[in-house]
């Protein structure tokens, strides 16, 4: 098994850029995917693979990776981006298991 | 547009078996190319992967839950199901079903989710 570590909370001023990070050994071998979850709602996929956005996700969301760290960047954060963000990847053991990060609460000031 | 909908009892007694079904519409489970997964979220906490199944019946489970979990698929009804045995209050959570894209070995993503259903374990 493996773990993914995220900062519990991050804040950003309206219109500014924020980076949310996810660390774990599995990220040396696998890309992270990122999900946005607003209160009372199901998670929504916002970034997957090297840096891919599903249809309907604004281009202010982008992803990157280096070593054991994956990052989700929001360029020009909007009030509606305030939410919890989760990363996930394949488990580093190679047995097709999945691991999620603990989540980051993003506050837009 | 693929849609998933969870259904099942919202209240389960301790030591009993939690049973949920996910009905998929807008796409066929048996068309292949995707796994079908259960994820749960304890109140105020993060996401926990429970397991997933391929239409052929191949399953993969979270090691921490493996001894109590069974995921099955009914392609004739375009549904897949979760059974979690010997539940305790620690199993109280919102349970989500989701479609999993795992075509590339380098990545995995949950691209469609159900709305989630709260299951409370209490006598």
gemmi code that builds the backbone of each chain (N, CA, C; Angstrom):
import gemmi

chains = {
    "A": [
        ("UNK", (0.845, -1.212, 0.000), (0.000, 0.000, 0.000), (0.869, 1.247, 0.000)),
        ("UNK", (0.257, 2.398, -0.231), (0.997, 3.647, -0.197), (0.057, 4.735, 0.255)),
        ("UNK", (0.604, 5.907, 0.532), (-0.194, 7.030, 0.979), (0.090, 8.240, 0.126)),
        ("UNK", (-0.915, 9.112, 0.055), (-0.768, 10.403, -0.589), (-1.051, 11.474, 0.447)),
        ("UNK", (-0.138, 12.444, 0.567), (-0.236, 13.476, 1.593), (-0.560, 14.829, 0.976)),
        ("UNK", (-1.577, 15.470, 1.522), (-1.974, 16.809, 1.093), (-2.007, 17.744, 2.292)),
        ("UNK", (-1.735, 19.028, 2.067), (-1.908, 20.029, 3.102), (-3.395, 20.121, 3.432)),
        ("UNK", (-3.769, 20.182, 4.702), (-5.186, 20.207, 5.054), (-5.928, 21.432, 4.541)),
        ("UNK", (-5.250, 22.576, 4.502), (-5.942, 23.796, 4.108), (-4.992, 24.749, 3.400)),
        ("UNK", (-5.535, 25.424, 2.412), (-4.792, 26.437, 1.645), (-5.756, 27.583, 1.365)),
        ("UNK", (-5.242, 28.805, 1.334), (-6.095, 29.941, 0.984), (-5.450, 30.744, -0.141)),
        ("UNK", (-6.294, 31.451, -0.865), (-5.830, 32.260, -1.990), (-6.721, 33.487, -2.115)),
        ("UNK", (-6.138, 34.597, -2.483), (-6.928, 35.801, -2.730), (-7.632, 35.679, -4.073)),
        ("UNK", (-8.792, 36.231, -4.153), (-9.567, 36.197, -5.383), (-8.728, 36.707, -6.562)),
        ("UNK", (-8.697, 35.921, -7.631), (-7.968, 36.305, -8.823), (-6.493, 35.919, -8.834)),
        ("UNK", (-5.995, 35.446, -7.711), (-4.588, 35.056, -7.639), (-4.419, 33.577, -7.987)),
        ("UNK", (-3.175, 33.154, -8.027), (-2.832, 31.782, -8.386), (-2.513, 30.965, -7.146)),
        ("UNK", (-3.000, 29.742, -7.113), (-2.756, 28.860, -5.974), (-2.330, 27.486, -6.483)),
        ("UNK", (-1.407, 26.883, -5.736), (-0.959, 25.530, -6.051), (-1.296, 24.625, -4.879)),
        ("UNK", (-1.942, 23.517, -5.173), (-2.281, 22.498, -4.184), (-1.437, 21.271, -4.491)),
        ("UNK", (-0.743, 20.762, -3.484), (0.195, 19.678, -3.741), (-0.246, 18.352, -3.129)),
        ("UNK", (0.329, 17.300, -3.674), (0.030, 15.928, -3.271), (1.338, 15.150, -3.340)),
        ("UNK", (1.750, 14.552, -2.227), (3.033, 13.856, -2.185), (2.850, 12.378, -1.883)),
        ("UNK", (3.658, 11.565, -2.534), (3.607, 10.133, -2.246), (4.520, 9.355, -3.171)),
        ("UNK", (4.969, 8.202, -2.703), (5.883, 7.383, -3.502), (5.258, 6.935, -4.822)),
        ("UNK", (3.963, 6.679, -4.810), (3.300, 6.195, -6.032), (3.395, 7.212, -7.161)),
        ("UNK", (3.577, 8.494, -6.812), (3.600, 9.545, -7.834), (4.908, 9.561, -8.618)),
        ("UNK", (5.882, 8.768, -8.167), (7.115, 8.622, -8.961), (6.856, 7.744, -10.180)),
        ("UNK", (5.786, 6.939, -10.121), (5.489, 6.003, -11.211), (4.182, 6.307, -11.919)),
        ("UNK", (3.264, 6.941, -11.222), (1.925, 7.162, -11.762), (1.515, 8.629, -11.671)),
        ("UNK", (0.700, 9.042, -12.630), (0.133, 10.385, -12.590), (-0.965, 10.450, -11.528)),
        ("UNK", (-1.135, 11.652, -10.992), (-2.262, 11.899, -10.089), (-3.465, 12.381, -10.885)),
        ("UNK", (-4.628, 12.092, -10.354), (-5.857, 12.733, -10.822), (-6.353, 13.613, -9.685)),
        ("UNK", (-7.101, 14.660, -10.041), (-7.555, 15.627, -9.048), (-9.076, 15.776, -9.120)),
        ("UNK", (-9.689, 15.933, -7.948), (-11.135, 16.049, -7.837), (-11.489, 17.263, -6.986)),
        ("UNK", (-12.555, 17.928, -7.391), (-13.108, 19.050, -6.634), (-14.400, 18.583, -5.984)),
        ("UNK", (-14.555, 18.858, -4.699), (-15.790, 18.492, -4.015), (-16.312, 19.686, -3.235)),
        ("UNK", (-17.527, 20.088, -3.561), (-18.197, 21.155, -2.839), (-19.131, 20.541, -1.808)),
        ("UNK", (-19.470, 21.278, -0.762), (-20.289, 20.711, 0.326), (-21.580, 20.074, -0.174)),
        ("UNK", (-21.810, 18.850, 0.275), (-23.030, 18.149, -0.059), (-23.085, 17.593, -1.467)),
        ("UNK", (-21.975, 17.679, -2.193), (-21.959, 17.206, -3.575), (-20.930, 16.085, -3.751)),
        ("UNK", (-21.097, 15.342, -4.827), (-20.119, 14.322, -5.180), (-18.862, 14.973, -5.750)),
        ("UNK", (-17.740, 14.303, -5.643), (-16.518, 14.831, -6.263), (-16.669, 14.937, -7.776)),
        ("UNK", (-15.929, 15.877, -8.342), (-15.895, 16.089, -9.789), (-14.437, 16.023, -10.239)),
        ("UNK", (-14.184, 15.231, -11.273), (-12.835, 15.119, -11.826), (-12.460, 16.433, -12.516)),
        ("UNK", (-11.310, 17.017, -12.163), (-10.899, 18.279, -12.789), (-9.600, 18.149, -13.593)),
        ("UNK", (-8.731, 17.223, -13.178), (-7.464, 17.020, -13.900), (-7.119, 15.531, -13.842)),
        ("UNK", (-6.615, 14.992, -14.967), (-6.155, 13.611, -14.977), (-4.981, 13.463, -15.932)),
        ("UNK", (-4.212, 12.425, -15.719), (-3.078, 12.165, -16.573), (-2.001, 13.231, -16.447)),
        ("UNK", (-1.242, 13.401, -17.522), (-0.139, 14.363, -17.488), (-0.658, 15.777, -17.186)),
        ("UNK", (-1.703, 16.197, -17.859), (-2.351, 17.496, -17.605), (-3.563, 17.605, -18.508)),
        ("UNK", (-4.576, 16.824, -18.223), (-5.775, 16.773, -19.047), (-6.990, 17.231, -18.250)),
        ("UNK", (-7.824, 18.011, -18.900), (-9.054, 18.483, -18.280), (-10.266, 17.844, -18.953)),
        ("UNK", (-11.190, 17.291, -18.163), (-12.439, 16.797, -18.767), (-13.208, 17.968, -19.385)),
        ("UNK", (-14.096, 17.617, -20.279), (-14.931, 18.632, -20.892), (-15.695, 19.413, -19.829)),
        ("UNK", (-15.698, 20.736, -19.971), (-16.443, 21.572, -19.051), (-15.631, 22.134, -17.897)),
        ("UNK", (-14.404, 21.649, -17.729), (-13.548, 22.162, -16.659), (-12.783, 23.373, -17.194)),
        ("UNK", (-12.842, 24.497, -16.508), (-12.177, 25.720, -16.992), (-10.674, 25.541, -17.142)),
        ("UNK", (-10.100, 26.264, -18.088), (-8.670, 26.107, -18.346), (-7.802, 26.789, -17.296)),
        ("UNK", (-8.402, 27.399, -16.290), (-7.587, 27.929, -15.195), (-7.071, 26.791, -14.291)),
        ("UNK", (-7.608, 25.577, -14.472), (-7.132, 24.412, -13.742), (-6.059, 23.705, -14.570)),
        ("UNK", (-4.926, 23.421, -13.940), (-3.867, 22.685, -14.634), (-3.138, 21.783, -13.649)),
        ("UNK", (-2.469, 20.782, -14.188), (-1.755, 19.837, -13.348), (-0.316, 19.691, -13.783)),
        ("UNK", (0.532, 19.303, -12.829), (1.934, 19.055, -13.122), (2.466, 18.050, -12.120)),
        ("UNK", (3.675, 17.566, -12.410), (4.262, 16.559, -11.531), (5.770, 16.635, -11.575)),
        ("UNK", (6.402, 16.382, -10.432), (7.857, 16.345, -10.346), (8.250, 15.434, -9.192)),
        ("UNK", (9.012, 14.398, -9.526), (9.428, 13.464, -8.493), (8.239, 12.807, -7.824)),
        ("UNK", (8.154, 12.948, -6.513), (7.059, 12.330, -5.768), (5.935, 13.306, -5.455)),
        ("UNK", (5.897, 14.428, -6.174), (4.906, 15.465, -5.896), (4.109, 15.831, -7.146)),
        ("UNK", (2.801, 15.788, -6.995), (1.891, 16.260, -8.040), (1.265, 17.552, -7.558)),
        ("UNK", (0.973, 18.429, -8.500), (0.402, 19.730, -8.150), (-0.804, 20.044, -9.009)),
        ("UNK", (-1.775, 20.649, -8.381), (-2.924, 21.223, -9.063), (-2.807, 22.730, -8.924)),
        ("UNK", (-2.789, 23.427, -10.048), (-2.674, 24.880, -10.033), (-3.958, 25.505, -10.552)),
        ("UNK", (-4.445, 26.497, -9.827), (-5.586, 27.280, -10.264), (-5.064, 28.686, -10.524)),
        ("UNK", (-5.109, 29.091, -11.775), (-4.584, 30.404, -12.175), (-5.739, 31.388, -12.284)),
        ("UNK", (-5.765, 32.350, -11.379), (-6.892, 33.279, -11.336), (-8.076, 32.649, -10.624)),
        ("UNK", (-7.882, 32.323, -9.345), (-8.915, 31.616, -8.586), (-10.200, 32.439, -8.497)),
        ("UNK", (-11.311, 31.759, -8.642), (-12.635, 32.373, -8.550), (-13.327, 31.938, -7.263)),
        ("UNK", (-14.332, 32.684, -6.873), (-15.052, 32.358, -5.646), (-15.632, 30.954, -5.706)),
        ("UNK", (-16.055, 30.541, -6.893), (-16.668, 29.208, -7.042), (-15.664, 28.064, -6.970)),
        ("UNK", (-14.383, 28.409, -6.900), (-13.362, 27.370, -6.763), (-13.164, 26.954, -5.306)),
        ("UNK", (-13.788, 27.666, -4.390), (-13.689, 27.285, -2.981), (-14.331, 25.922, -2.796)),
        ("UNK", (-13.535, 24.966, -2.344), (-13.980, 23.575, -2.269), (-12.879, 22.730, -1.639)),
        ("UNK", (-13.174, 21.461, -1.441), (-12.153, 20.489, -1.068), (-11.592, 19.866, -2.344)),
        ("UNK", (-10.289, 19.650, -2.339), (-9.631, 19.046, -3.487), (-8.887, 17.786, -3.052)),
        ("UNK", (-9.106, 16.711, -3.804), (-8.486, 15.426, -3.512), (-7.654, 14.956, -4.699)),
        ("UNK", (-6.516, 14.342, -4.387), (-5.725, 13.695, -5.423), (-5.875, 12.177, -5.270)),
        ("UNK", (-5.610, 11.458, -6.347), (-5.547, 10.007, -6.252), (-4.591, 9.466, -7.298)),
        ("UNK", (-4.130, 8.271, -7.097), (-3.297, 7.609, -8.094), (-3.405, 6.104, -7.889)),
        ("UNK", (-2.766, 5.386, -8.783), (-2.625, 3.960, -8.565), (-1.707, 3.751, -7.356)),
        ("UNK", (-1.904, 2.647, -6.683), (-1.042, 2.266, -5.583), (0.331, 1.872, -6.118)),
        ("UNK", (1.373, 2.214, -5.397), (2.732, 1.973, -5.879), (3.108, 0.500, -5.901)),
        ("UNK", (2.297, -0.350, -5.290), (2.624, -1.777, -5.266), (2.383, -2.454, -6.597)),
        ("UNK", (1.699, -1.789, -7.517), (1.471, -2.344, -8.837), (0.371, -3.378, -8.908)),
        ("UNK", (-0.465, -3.441, -7.871), (-1.520, -4.450, -7.851), (-2.886, -3.884, -8.205)),
        ("UNK", (-2.923, -2.805, -8.921), (-4.157, -2.177, -9.416), (-5.028, -1.629, -8.290)),
        ("UNK", (-4.448, -1.391, -7.138), (-5.194, -0.739, -6.081), (-5.109, 0.775, -6.246)),
        ("UNK", (-5.960, 1.474, -5.498), (-6.087, 2.915, -5.628), (-5.850, 3.563, -4.273)),
        ("UNK", (-5.269, 4.752, -4.306), (-5.076, 5.492, -3.068), (-5.520, 6.936, -3.287)),
        ("UNK", (-6.156, 7.509, -2.268), (-6.572, 8.906, -2.278), (-5.758, 9.692, -1.260)),
        ("UNK", (-5.541, 10.976, -1.564), (-4.981, 11.875, -0.585), (-6.047, 12.280, 0.423)),
        ("UNK", (-5.616, 12.890, 1.512), (-6.534, 13.258, 2.573), (-7.378, 14.491, 2.289)),
        ("UNK", (-7.045, 15.202, 1.212), (-7.848, 16.354, 0.830), (-7.281, 17.675, 1.320)),
        ("UNK", (-7.523, 18.733, 0.533), (-7.123, 20.093, 0.874), (-8.339, 21.003, 0.776)),
        ("UNK", (-8.612, 21.731, 1.844), (-9.707, 22.699, 1.840), (-9.172, 24.013, 1.293)),
        ("UNK", (-9.684, 24.439, 0.140), (-9.269, 25.695, -0.469), (-10.254, 26.790, -0.111)),
        ("UNK", (-9.738, 27.856, 0.469), (-10.545, 29.030, 0.780), (-10.128, 30.166, -0.143)),
        ("UNK", (-11.110, 30.779, -0.799), (-10.850, 31.922, -1.671), (-11.247, 33.185, -0.911)),
        ("UNK", (-10.267, 34.016, -0.630), (-10.494, 35.206, 0.202), (-10.959, 36.406, -0.608)),
    ],
    "B": [
        ("UNK", (-24.559, 10.799, -21.980), (-23.998, 11.148, -20.686), (-24.237, 10.003, -19.698)),
        ("UNK", (-23.151, 9.472, -19.170), (-23.260, 8.388, -18.205), (-23.769, 8.936, -16.876)),
        ("UNK", (-24.683, 8.212, -16.281), (-25.190, 8.572, -14.954), (-25.174, 7.342, -14.066)),
        ("UNK", (-24.857, 7.557, -12.798), (-24.847, 6.480, -11.817), (-25.741, 6.877, -10.645)),
        ("UNK", (-26.458, 5.901, -10.117), (-27.373, 6.165, -9.016), (-27.273, 5.058, -7.987)),
        ("UNK", (-26.927, 5.431, -6.760), (-26.858, 4.464, -5.663), (-28.256, 4.249, -5.070)),
        ("UNK", (-28.476, 3.046, -4.591), (-29.723, 2.758, -3.891), (-29.465, 1.700, -2.826)),
        ("UNK", (-30.287, 1.746, -1.783), (-30.155, 0.784, -0.701), (-30.576, 1.392, 0.620)),
        ("UNK", (-30.611, 0.574, 1.664), (-31.042, 1.063, 2.979), (-30.135, 2.158, 3.524)),
        ("UNK", (-30.747, 3.146, 4.150), (-29.974, 4.227, 4.755), (-29.583, 3.934, 6.193)),
        ("UNK", (-30.154, 2.873, 6.744), (-29.884, 2.506, 8.128), (-29.624, 1.007, 8.207)),
        ("UNK", (-28.513, 0.649, 8.816), (-28.141, -0.761, 8.969), (-27.760, -0.991, 10.433)),
        ("UNK", (-28.162, -2.123, 10.959), (-27.844, -2.436, 12.357), (-26.418, -2.982, 12.476)),
        ("UNK", (-25.766, -2.705, 13.599), (-24.427, -3.263, 13.824), (-24.421, -4.779, 13.675)),
        ("UNK", (-23.335, -5.277, 13.128), (-23.059, -6.697, 12.865), (-23.762, -7.214, 11.611)),
        ("UNK", (-24.675, -6.430, 11.043), (-25.359, -6.868, 9.831), (-24.542, -6.518, 8.585)),
        ("UNK", (-25.118, -6.833, 7.423), (-24.441, -6.589, 6.155), (-25.051, -5.396, 5.438)),
        ("UNK", (-24.192, -4.464, 5.077), (-24.607, -3.292, 4.294), (-24.663, -3.716, 2.829)),
        ("UNK", (-25.767, -3.407, 2.163), (-25.921, -3.767, 0.749), (-26.392, -2.553, -0.045)),
        ("UNK", (-25.636, -2.221, -1.070), (-25.966, -1.098, -1.946), (-25.863, -1.534, -3.401)),
        ("UNK", (-26.670, -0.895, -4.228), (-26.637, -1.158, -5.665), (-26.425, 0.148, -6.406)),
        ("UNK", (-25.676, 0.086, -7.466), (-25.450, 1.239, -8.334), (-26.007, 0.916, -9.716)),
        ("UNK", (-26.944, 1.725, -10.156), (-27.535, 1.541, -11.476), (-26.909, 2.525, -12.448)),
        ("UNK", (-26.420, 2.001, -13.554), (-25.737, 2.805, -14.559), (-26.659, 3.049, -15.738)),
        ("UNK", (-26.754, 4.290, -16.168), (-27.531, 4.616, -17.362), (-26.669, 5.453, -18.303)),
        ("UNK", (-27.048, 5.457, -19.581), (-26.286, 6.213, -20.562), (-25.056, 5.502, -21.082)),
        ("UNK", (-24.886, 4.252, -20.692), (-23.746, 3.462, -21.136), (-23.871, 2.060, -20.596)),
        ("UNK", (-23.259, 1.099, -21.266), (-23.361, -0.284, -20.843), (-22.139, -0.720, -20.049)),
        ("UNK", (-22.375, -1.330, -18.905), (-21.277, -1.859, -18.096), (-20.499, -2.907, -18.889)),
        ("UNK", (-21.195, -3.688, -19.686), (-20.558, -4.806, -20.384), (-19.849, -4.405, -21.663)),
        ("UNK", (-19.857, -3.114, -21.989), (-19.152, -2.676, -23.191), (-17.639, -2.718, -22.993)),
        ("UNK", (-17.202, -2.822, -21.750), (-15.779, -2.919, -21.467), (-15.075, -1.572, -21.465)),
        ("UNK", (-13.813, -1.611, -21.062), (-13.011, -0.399, -21.072), (-13.025, 0.367, -19.774)),
        ("UNK", (-13.907, 0.005, -18.876), (-14.014, 0.718, -17.606), (-14.169, -0.260, -16.445)),
        ("UNK", (-13.696, 0.186, -15.286), (-13.996, -0.505, -14.045), (-15.121, 0.263, -13.354)),
        ("UNK", (-15.742, -0.399, -12.397), (-16.876, 0.188, -11.690), (-16.601, 0.081, -10.206)),
        ("UNK", (-16.647, 1.223, -9.518), (-16.042, 1.303, -8.192), (-16.992, 1.810, -7.114)),
        ("UNK", (-16.656, 1.464, -5.889), (-17.284, 2.032, -4.705), (-16.236, 2.799, -3.904)),
        ("UNK", (-16.647, 3.963, -3.439), (-15.817, 4.836, -2.614), (-16.698, 5.315, -1.468)),
        ("UNK", (-16.128, 5.522, -0.306), (-16.925, 6.045, 0.793), (-16.233, 7.247, 1.422)),
        ("UNK", (-17.034, 8.014, 2.135), (-16.530, 9.226, 2.785), (-17.183, 9.327, 4.160)),
        ("UNK", (-16.385, 9.123, 5.201), (-16.898, 9.286, 6.557), (-17.256, 10.752, 6.778)),
        ("UNK", (-18.211, 11.029, 7.643), (-18.659, 12.412, 7.865), (-17.506, 13.364, 8.161)),
        ("UNK", (-17.374, 14.388, 7.339), (-16.339, 15.390, 7.536), (-14.935, 14.934, 7.208)),
        ("UNK", (-14.801, 13.755, 6.576), (-13.468, 13.201, 6.293), (-13.225, 13.068, 4.795)),
        ("UNK", (-12.109, 12.453, 4.458), (-11.717, 12.312, 3.071), (-12.307, 11.087, 2.402)),
        ("UNK", (-11.889, 10.870, 1.156), (-12.392, 9.766, 0.346), (-11.597, 8.498, 0.624)),
        ("UNK", (-12.302, 7.391, 0.667), (-11.676, 6.083, 0.883), (-12.140, 5.127, -0.214)),
        ("UNK", (-11.186, 4.621, -0.983), (-11.506, 3.661, -2.030), (-11.855, 2.317, -1.403)),
        ("UNK", (-12.986, 1.738, -1.817), (-13.414, 0.438, -1.278), (-12.986, -0.688, -2.211)),
        ("UNK", (-13.217, -0.486, -3.503), (-12.848, -1.528, -4.462), (-13.485, -1.259, -5.803)),
        ("UNK", (-13.141, -2.093, -6.810), (-13.811, -1.978, -8.097), (-13.872, -3.327, -8.802)),
        ("UNK", (-14.722, -3.345, -9.819), (-14.995, -4.581, -10.553), (-15.009, -4.283, -12.038)),
        ("UNK", (-14.569, -5.256, -12.829), (-14.687, -5.193, -14.278), (-15.925, -5.986, -14.666)),
        ("UNK", (-16.459, -5.735, -15.858), (-17.702, -6.402, -16.234), (-17.566, -7.926, -16.260)),
        ("UNK", (-16.325, -8.370, -16.438), (-16.064, -9.820, -16.486), (-16.138, -10.456, -15.107)),
        ("UNK", (-16.113, -9.606, -14.064), (-16.182, -10.110, -12.695), (-14.883, -9.977, -11.919)),
        ("UNK", (-13.809, -9.572, -12.566), (-12.540, -9.374, -11.848), (-12.695, -8.254, -10.825)),
        ("UNK", (-12.218, -8.506, -9.629), (-12.379, -7.523, -8.555), (-11.047, -7.156, -7.908)),
        ("UNK", (-11.001, -5.948, -7.372), (-9.845, -5.450, -6.628), (-10.380, -4.702, -5.424)),
        ("UNK", (-9.862, -5.033, -4.247), (-10.384, -4.463, -3.020), (-9.302, -3.755, -2.212)),
        ("UNK", (-9.732, -2.737, -1.466), (-8.844, -2.089, -0.510), (-8.432, -3.132, 0.536)),
        ("UNK", (-7.134, -3.327, 0.721), (-6.692, -4.360, 1.675), (-7.278, -4.201, 3.068)),
        ("UNK", (-7.546, -2.964, 3.467), (-8.060, -2.731, 4.818), (-9.503, -3.184, 4.982)),
        ("UNK", (-10.205, -3.390, 3.870), (-11.615, -3.789, 3.917), (-11.861, -5.147, 3.280)),
        ("UNK", (-10.828, -5.702, 2.666), (-10.985, -6.880, 1.818), (-11.730, -8.030, 2.483)),
        ("UNK", (-11.493, -8.262, 3.766), (-12.107, -9.411, 4.437), (-13.613, -9.264, 4.592)),
        ("UNK", (-14.143, -8.037, 4.431), (-15.579, -7.807, 4.654), (-16.322, -7.380, 3.392)),
        ("UNK", (-15.606, -7.163, 2.297), (-16.215, -6.568, 1.101), (-16.425, -7.580, -0.014)),
        ("UNK", (-17.594, -7.452, -0.664), (-17.844, -8.171, -1.909), (-18.488, -7.203, -2.886)),
        ("UNK", (-17.894, -7.072, -4.067), (-18.481, -6.279, -5.144), (-18.835, -7.230, -6.270)),
        ("UNK", (-20.050, -7.103, -6.767), (-20.518, -7.974, -7.842), (-21.152, -7.142, -8.942)),
        ("UNK", (-21.340, -7.754, -10.101), (-21.910, -7.049, -11.240), (-23.033, -7.870, -11.850)),
        ("UNK", (-24.077, -7.174, -12.288), (-25.196, -7.798, -13.000), (-25.331, -7.053, -14.323)),
        ("UNK", (-24.716, -7.590, -15.365), (-24.711, -6.890, -16.644), (-26.108, -6.843, -17.262)),
        ("UNK", (-26.962, -7.802, -16.938), (-28.312, -7.815, -17.509), (-29.145, -6.635, -17.012)),
        ("UNK", (-28.816, -6.171, -15.806), (-29.526, -5.019, -15.240), (-28.695, -3.743, -15.317)),
        ("UNK", (-27.486, -3.850, -15.836), (-26.555, -2.726, -15.893), (-26.328, -2.137, -14.500)),
        ("UNK", (-26.083, -3.025, -13.572), (-25.891, -2.643, -12.173), (-24.654, -3.327, -11.591)),
        ("UNK", (-24.102, -2.712, -10.573), (-23.102, -3.393, -9.766), (-23.424, -3.104, -8.302)),
        ("UNK", (-22.939, -3.978, -7.438), (-23.390, -3.927, -6.053), (-22.233, -4.045, -5.070)),
        ("UNK", (-22.499, -3.575, -3.865), (-21.545, -3.625, -2.764), (-22.176, -4.333, -1.585)),
        ("UNK", (-21.456, -5.258, -1.008), (-21.840, -5.852, 0.266), (-20.673, -5.687, 1.236)),
        ("UNK", (-20.975, -5.140, 2.402), (-19.976, -4.957, 3.454), (-20.517, -5.638, 4.704)),
        ("UNK", (-19.838, -6.658, 5.149), (-20.354, -7.467, 6.253), (-19.874, -6.977, 7.610)),
        ("UNK", (-20.533, -7.447, 8.636), (-20.138, -7.184, 10.032), (-19.889, -5.703, 10.290)),
        ("UNK", (-20.852, -4.886, 9.917), (-20.656, -3.434, 10.022), (-20.692, -2.959, 11.468)),
        ("UNK", (-19.988, -1.864, 11.705), (-19.999, -1.169, 12.993), (-20.261, 0.304, 12.725)),
        ("UNK", (-20.334, 1.082, 13.784), (-20.566, 2.520, 13.637), (-19.476, 3.173, 12.780)),
        ("UNK", (-18.294, 2.580, 12.746), (-17.186, 3.116, 11.946), (-17.438, 3.008, 10.448)),
        ("UNK", (-18.461, 2.265, 10.070), (-18.809, 2.145, 8.649), (-19.858, 3.165, 8.230)),
        ("UNK", (-20.304, 3.992, 9.167), (-21.224, 5.071, 8.826), (-20.510, 6.057, 7.899)),
        ("UNK", (-21.078, 6.285, 6.737), (-20.411, 7.110, 5.726), (-21.358, 7.378, 4.574)),
        ("UNK", (-20.975, 8.316, 3.726), (-21.622, 8.466, 2.430), (-20.905, 7.519, 1.468)),
        ("UNK", (-21.671, 6.697, 0.793), (-21.119, 5.722, -0.153), (-21.405, 6.202, -1.581)),
        ("UNK", (-20.342, 6.278, -2.365), (-20.446, 6.683, -3.759), (-20.116, 5.508, -4.679)),
        ("UNK", (-20.803, 5.444, -5.805), (-20.344, 4.572, -6.880), (-19.785, 5.462, -7.988)),
        ("UNK", (-18.857, 4.927, -8.752), (-18.186, 5.729, -9.769), (-17.658, 4.846, -10.887)),
        ("UNK", (-17.499, 5.448, -12.072), (-16.871, 4.759, -13.182), (-15.381, 5.062, -13.170)),
        ("UNK", (-14.594, 4.061, -13.467), (-13.146, 4.184, -13.399), (-12.530, 3.998, -14.777)),
        ("UNK", (-11.685, 4.940, -15.160), (-10.917, 4.828, -16.396), (-9.522, 4.348, -16.015)),
        ("UNK", (-9.171, 3.172, -16.533), (-7.860, 2.611, -16.170), (-7.160, 2.048, -17.396)),
        ("UNK", (-7.430, 2.651, -18.539), (-6.881, 2.132, -19.793), (-5.361, 2.260, -19.858)),
        ("UNK", (-4.819, 3.310, -19.244), (-3.376, 3.538, -19.260), (-2.766, 3.089, -17.943)),
        ("UNK", (-1.672, 2.378, -17.999), (-1.050, 1.881, -16.783), (-0.521, 3.014, -15.911)),
        ("UNK", (-0.294, 4.184, -16.517), (0.314, 5.290, -15.780), (-0.694, 6.129, -14.998)),
        ("UNK", (-1.985, 5.837, -15.149), (-2.955, 6.700, -14.491), (-4.260, 5.969, -14.248)),
        ("UNK", (-5.049, 6.538, -13.363), (-6.377, 6.008, -13.096), (-7.237, 7.170, -12.642)),
        ("UNK", (-8.465, 7.237, -13.145), (-9.326, 8.323, -12.731), (-10.778, 7.878, -12.663)),
        ("UNK", (-11.500, 8.549, -11.766), (-12.917, 8.304, -11.552), (-13.664, 9.428, -12.259)),
        ("UNK", (-14.224, 9.136, -13.439), (-14.735, 10.228, -14.256), (-16.221, 10.513, -14.089)),
        ("UNK", (-16.990, 9.562, -13.669), (-18.407, 9.796, -13.381), (-18.732, 9.229, -12.010)),
        ("UNK", (-19.486, 10.008, -11.234), (-19.829, 9.628, -9.867), (-21.343, 9.667, -9.674)),
        ("UNK", (-21.829, 8.797, -8.800), (-23.191, 8.922, -8.343), (-23.281, 10.067, -7.338)),
        ("UNK", (-24.472, 10.402, -6.926), (-24.680, 11.514, -6.000), (-24.301, 11.143, -4.572)),
        ("UNK", (-24.180, 9.850, -4.304), (-23.825, 9.383, -2.970), (-25.052, 9.090, -2.131)),
        ("UNK", (-24.900, 8.143, -1.229), (-25.979, 7.807, -0.322), (-25.415, 7.618, 1.079)),
        ("UNK", (-26.060, 8.246, 2.051), (-25.606, 8.141, 3.435), (-26.117, 6.841, 4.045)),
        ("UNK", (-25.201, 6.066, 4.571), (-25.569, 4.860, 5.301), (-25.130, 5.027, 6.748)),
        ("UNK", (-26.085, 4.895, 7.637), (-25.819, 5.022, 9.069), (-25.908, 3.643, 9.704)),
        ("UNK", (-24.903, 3.307, 10.496), (-24.926, 2.041, 11.230), (-25.306, 2.347, 12.668)),
        ("UNK", (-26.475, 1.883, 13.061), (-26.973, 2.151, 14.405), (-28.076, 1.159, 14.749)),
        ("UNK", (-28.168, 0.854, 16.007), (-29.229, -0.050, 16.458), (-30.517, 0.717, 16.749)),
    ],
}
model = gemmi.Model(1)
for chain_id, residues in chains.items():
    chain = gemmi.Chain(chain_id)
    for i, (resn, *xyz) in enumerate(residues, 1):
        res = gemmi.Residue()
        res.name, res.seqid = resn, gemmi.SeqId(i, " ")
        for name, pos in zip(("N", "CA", "C"), xyz):
            atom = gemmi.Atom()
            atom.name, atom.element = name, gemmi.Element(name[0])
            atom.pos, atom.b_iso = gemmi.Position(*pos), 0.0
            res.add_atom(atom)
        chain.add_residue(res)
    model.add_chain(chain)
structure = gemmi.Structure()
structure.add_model(model)
structure.setup_entities()
